[in-house]
Amino acid sequence: MALKNLLSLMVLLGVVGVSVARPYDNPFRNSQSNPQSNPGTMGNLDLDYYRYKCPQMEDIVRRVTIQYVSPKPTLAAALLRMHFHDCFVRGCDGSILLKSPNNDAERDAPPNLTLKGYEVVDAVKSALELECPGVVSCADVLALVARDSVLVIRGPWWPVPLGRRDGRISRISEANLPSPFADVNTLKKNFTDKGLNTKDLVVLSGAHTIGVSSCGLISSRIHNFTGRGDFDPAMNPNYVKELKSRCQPKDVKTIVDMDPGSVDKFDSHYFDAVDQRKGLFISDSALLNDWETKLYIKTQVWTGGASFNRDFAESMVKLGFIGILTGDQGEVRSRCDLVK
């Protein structure tokens, strides 16, 4: 049996091209690493974009982020989620941060009403405005804060190429985000439409290792999946029992961990949970219904997450390039919640 598992693992590693290289080193120094080839320019962005315009920028972002996230580690998941939501709607342009007097901006859409961490971005931006007014975009601030908040909880580091400009448009009607109720084919299309691939889908889903959710999002799944008082058969019955002990049928406020037993640690345990049919959302369980996503999950389980940190870093870099504004496009806001 051991030999059979070993042979299967060797085949898996060959198929998915798993790298067991170390995660990116040198935390908080953008100019030290580049997942493509050489440090410097990456597409229309530059790892050293603010070197002369605002040389203390990264240190300021790091300092303020640590001040907020260290005493409240759950903010790491919130800020990472905010960056993801920003990039998936109109691109990584900071439009998720804009407020609207009529409550019709992106942040007012139902999927975004539970976003937290705006105060962290605002605090970082305020500190930067004191040092170098009108220089650092809110889109870049959010990208860096997401990375640095993950580092605070001992997660992986990734390079954040800079030079994004801030968008001037934020519409509630455009906040079409991947749904926690989606099947795997829908999720794959969501990601393909943004220039990401199936591997990015399963890798970035791994961020759920530090996520939480309200009982309201899983109530029907565990209490009345088909209208007959049953639960989703894709779920581990023991896990359902555990969730029911926390979430009563009409409870929409109680918070549950997305990665049971590992929510306070950024690791590959999420894949173990999904493999054991303990995915909290339908979209988590759906990853077992596609050969490529399932293969990645199995590989992380069998290798103890050997490549997850590096894979996550590479996918986060790709995420940060979605729909970016550069050059004379957009603007650089003075306040992240208001256009100029």
N, C-alpha and C positions, 0 to 999 in steps of 0.2 A: 504493500500500500504506500509506504514511504517513497519507494522508487517510482511508483506510478505518479505520485504527486510531484516529485522532483522533475520527471520528464515533462509533465503537463506544464509546470511552471516555466521550464526552459522554452517550450513552444510559445507560451504566452508572452514571455519577454521578447522573443524574436518578432512576434506579430505586432505588438504595440510599440516596439522601439523604446522600451523603458531605459532611462538613464539613471544610474545610481550616483551620479556626481553630486557633490555637495551643493547645498543651496548657495545663493549669492552671498558673498562675504561683504565686509566693510560696511556695516549698517550706517545709515544717515549720510553717506557720501555718494551722491549721484554719479560723480565723474569717474568712479573706480570700476564700474562694470557695465557691460552692455550685452544683452542676450543674443544680439545679432552677430557682431564681429568686433568692431573697435569702438572705444569710447568716443563720444562726440555727437555729431548730428545723426538723428534717427528719423528719417522721413522729413516732415516739416517741423519737427521739434528738435530741441537740443538739450543735452544733459547739462550743459553749462550756460544756459540761456541767461541766467541772472548773475553770472559771475562778476560782471562789471557794473551792472545796473543796480544790484542789491546783494552785495557779497555775503551779508549776514542772514540772508533769507532762510536757508535751510536750518540754521541754528535756531532762529526764532520760531519757525514752525515746530521743530522738535521740542523746544523748551515748553511752549504753550500746550502742545498736545500731551506731553508727559504730565503737566500740571493737572489736566482734566481727566486723562484716562487712568493714570496710576491709582487714584482713590476710587475710581468707578470703572473697572475693567470691562463691564458690559457695553461701554461706549464704543469699544473697538468694533464689535459686530455692527452696531448702529451706523458708524461712520463708513465702514466698508460697504454696507448695504446702500447708504446714501450715494456713494460714488457710483455703484453699479446702476442704481435707478437713474442717476443723472446721465450716464453714458448711453443708456438704452433708449432715452427719449431725446431726440434732436442732437445726440452726440454729447461728448464730454465738454459742455460749454457753461457749466454752472447754472443752468436754467432751473434746476431743482431748488435752488436757493432763493429765487425771486418770490416776493410776496405780491399779492394782487388785492386792491381795495374791494373787489367784487368776489373774492375767493374763487377765482377761476384760473389760477395758475397750476402748474404741475403739482406743486406740493399740496394742493387741495384735492387732488384725485384720491379716490378710496385706497388704492394700494400704497399711497404715500402719507396717509394720515397718521400712521404709526411710526413714521421716521423720527428719529431722535438724534441729537448731536449738533443741531444748528448753532447752539451757543459756542461750541468749540471752534467751528469755522469762523464765526463772527469775531471771537476773541483773537484768533490767529491773524485774521485780516486787519483788525484794529492795531495790533502790535506791529504789523508790517507797514501800515500806513504812517505810523510814527517814525519808522526807520527810513522808508523810501516811498513817499506818497505817490499813488497813481501808477505804480510799476508792476506789481504782482497781481495777476488775474485771480479771480475767485475760483475759476476752473482749475488752475494749477494748485491753489491752496487746498481744494478738496481732494485732488489726486494725491498730494503729499500727506495730508492728514490721514487719509485712509491707510496709506502705507505705514506711516509712523505709528498709528494707533495699534496696528497689528504687531509691530515690533515691540511695543510696550508690553504686550502679553506673551512675548517670546515666540511670535510667529515668524515667518520668513521675510526676508528683505528682498525688494526688487527695485531696479533702477526706474526712476520716474523722469523721462525726458520732458522738458518744459517748453513753454512758449504758447500755450493755449490762450485763446482770447475768450472773453465772456459773451454769451449770447444775449440778445435783447428781447427774445420772444420766449414766453412760457405759457403753454395752453393746457388746461385740464383735459381737453378732448384728445390730446396727443399722448397722454400717459398710458400707452399700451405696453404693459410689462409682462414678462413671462408669468403665467398664473400658477399658483400652488396646486391647482386642480387640473393642470394640463397633462396630456399623455406625452409620451416620449417623442412622437413624430411632430407634434406641435412645438415642443421645446426645441427640437433640432431646427425646425424652420425659423423659430424666433432668433436663434443664434446665427444661423446661416444668413439671415436678412441683415445682420449687423457685421458681417464679415468674419464671424467666428465659426469654428468647426465643432464637430461632435466631441472631440477631446476637450475643447474649452468648456463645453457644456458640463461634462461630468466633473472636470477639475474644479471649475468655479462653484459647482454645487457643493464641493467639499468645504466651502466657507460656512456651511451650516453647522460645522463642528462647534462654532461659538455662538450659534443663533438661538433665539427663543421665539415663541409664538404664543398667541392667546388661544384659549380653549375654543373660542368662537370659530376659528378657522378649521378645526378638526372635529367639531361636534357631530355633524352628520356622518362623518366617516367612521366614528366609533360607536355612535348610538343608533343611527337610523339610515344606514347606507342605501338601502333599496326601498325604504318606506315600510319595512317590516320589522323594525326594531333590531336590525342586525348590524354587523360591522363589516368593513371592507375585508374580504377574504385574502387580500394581498398582504394583510398585516399579521404579525406574530400574535396569536391569541393572548399570550402572557403579557405582551406589551400593551395590548388593548385593555386588558384588565388593570394594568398599572395606570394607564391614562384615564380610565373611567373613575379610578379612585381620586384623581385630581380634578377632573372635569365633569361636573354634573351636566345633564342634558341642556339646560338653558343658561349655562355659565359661559359668558363671552369675555370675561375679564381676567380670569386666572391665567398666569403665565407658566408655560411648560418648556423644558429644554428640547432643542431639536436634536441634540446628540446626547442621549442618556448616559450620564456618568462621566462626561468629558467636556461639558459646555464651557468650562473655565480655562480650557487649554486648547491652543491651536495645534491640532495633530490630525492624523489620518483615521481616527477612530470613527468618524462619520461613515466611512466606507464599510467598516465592520458592522455598524448598526444597520445600514441598508442591506447588507448581505444577509443579516439575521432577520430581515423583514421588519425592521424597526424604524423605517423611514417615516417621519412624522407627517409629511404631506404626500398627497397622491403623486405629485411631481418627483418626490424622492424615490418612492417605490417604483415609479415608471422607468427609472434608470436600469432596472433589471429586465426590462422588456425589449431591449435593443442589444444586439450582440456586441457592438463596440463599447457602449457604456458599461455593459455587464462585465466585459473583459477587463476594462480598466479597474472596476471595483474589485474584481477577484484578484487582480494583480497586486493592488495595494494591500489587500487582506493577506495574501500569501507572502508578501515581502515586507510586511510591517510598515508600509507607507514609504518605501525606500526612495521613490522619486517624487512624492507628492509636493514637497516644499518647492522643489525646482520647477515642477510642472505648473504649480500655482503661480509662481513668480512670472513665468513666461506668459501665462494666460492673462495675468493682470496687466502686463505691459501691452499686450494686444488690445485689451479692453480700453486702455487709456488713449488709444488712437481713434476710437470710433467717432466719426462725424466732427472732428476737431475744427475749430476756427483758428486761423493763423494770419500773420501779416496785418493787413488793414481790415480784415473781417472783424465784425463784432466790436467790442470795446474792452477796456479794463475798468471795472467798476470801482468806485470809492467805498461803497457799501455793498455787501454781497446780496442783500435782499432788495436792492433798488437799482434800476437802470439809471444811467446818467440823464 
